[in-house]
Amino acid sequence: MSALEHETIALFERLPREPALREELVRRHRGLAEALARRFRGRGEIEDLTQVAMLALVKAVDRFDAERGVPFPAFASTTIVGELKRHLRDTVWAVRVPRSLQEVGLEVGRAVEALTQRLGRSPTAPEVAEEIGRTEDEVLEGLEVGSALQAVSLDAPIGDDDGPSREPASEDESLALAEEWVDVADAIRALPERERRILHLRFFRNMSQSAIAAELEISQMHVSRLLARTLDQLRGEVDR
Amino acid sequence: MLRTVVAGVGSKVGGSVDDLADLRLLVDEAATLLLGPRGHPTTLAMSIEPSDAGLRIALTLEAPGVAPPAADGLSWHVLIGLADEVEALSSADGPSIRILRRQGEG
């Protein structure tokens, strides 16, 4: 055991009688908390993460029981990492698509449909913005929300586009896919008919999302959503 | 975050809703390919450069010495399907994927 560890243990032994030592213990392990917080940067603001880590450190000091034989840094690390993970999980929940944004998503989706029909091509974001009287940034945000995987509730209000595709993918199409993407062939075969067809049309017939949407009589956003979800699913299969 | 940035730039250079949807998928896929099952947090740098040829996108994982991703597998198929040119290479900073996506295609 190092001299430093002995000192730490000695401090913990005196802690019940000298509550002021709590600060000293926190100060000594501040570096540990900061280092752990930095390991999660990129997933949150470093200031927030550091604060969460410091609070967790205080909690660890209060809960530490030297008699269990676990060195304090190991005990503190577990507590701090646990708190950081919980913090990140809760923050992610907090940024789930708010109602107003869902509405923008729906509005943008409808405008994209209408403009695609009228122009005979996929519209640009500024064209959509002009159509619905919103800014380009709002449209981009709406598009993002519209194709976000988690925004499942968006599927419902559009309503008319969740039916089965008009005709099932032919054997040929499935075979072509299976041959080219041989490493994911099994996963592709296991996909629902419509998802398989979308993959085929996009990657083997090189059709645009709007064109696929027209062919399957669903919205472009829905194609976007299904495509993203399908690729995600295939990825999961491959990684397994 | 990467998706939002690439869609923003794509729109500024006149990309259609279809283009933007493809760009988002492209960046998603390239990032997934680079990050892999890496357990610890790493930095992923992205640069987007509009040019006459189209949008040039480079994603680089800041992990010197790590090999570039293999040019096969699902993610690779997706990249080739959506981009006009794709290249995986080793840079001084770490593994990198360079993508060229021409305007107004497929």
Chai-1 contact restraints between the chains, C-beta under 6 A:
chainA,res_idxA,chainB,res_idxB,connection_type,confidence,min_distance_angstrom,max_distance_angstrom,comment,restraint_id
A,R39,B,P41,contact,1.0,0.0,6.0,A-B,restraint_1
A,G42,B,P41,contact,1.0,0.0,6.0,A-B,restraint_2
A,V112,B,V17,contact,1.0,0.0,6.0,A-B,restraint_3
A,S122,B,S16,contact,1.0,0.0,6.0,A-B,restraint_4
A,S122,B,V17,contact,1.0,0.0,6.0,A-B,restraint_5
A,S122,B,D18,contact,1.0,0.0,6.0,A-B,restraint_6
A,P123,B,V17,contact,1.0,0.0,6.0,A-B,restraint_7
A,T124,B,S16,contact,1.0,0.0,6.0,A-B,restraint_8
A,A125,B,S11,contact,1.0,0.0,6.0,A-B,restraint_9
A,L140,B,A7,contact,1.0,0.0,6.0,A-B,restraint_10
A,L140,B,S11,contact,1.0,0.0,6.0,A-B,restraint_11
A,W181,B,H77,contact,1.0,0.0,6.0,A-B,restraint_12
A,D183,B,G73,contact,1.0,0.0,6.0,A-B,restraint_13
A,V184,B,L74,contact,1.0,0.0,6.0,A-B,restraint_14
A,F203,B,G81,contact,1.0,0.0,6.0,A-B,restraint_15
A,N206,B,G106,contact,1.0,0.0,6.0,A-B,restraint_16
A,S208,B,D18,contact,1.0,0.0,6.0,A-B,restraint_17
A,S208,B,G106,contact,1.0,0.0,6.0,A-B,restraint_18
A,Q209,B,D18,contact,1.0,0.0,6.0,A-B,restraint_19
A,Q209,B,A21,contact,1.0,0.0,6.0,A-B,restraint_20
A,S210,B,D18,contact,1.0,0.0,6.0,A-B,restraint_21
A,S224,B,A21,contact,1.0,0.0,6.0,A-B,restraint_22
A,L234,B,L74,contact,1.0,0.0,6.0,A-B,restraint_23
A,V238,B,L74,contact,1.0,0.0,6.0,A-B,restraint_24
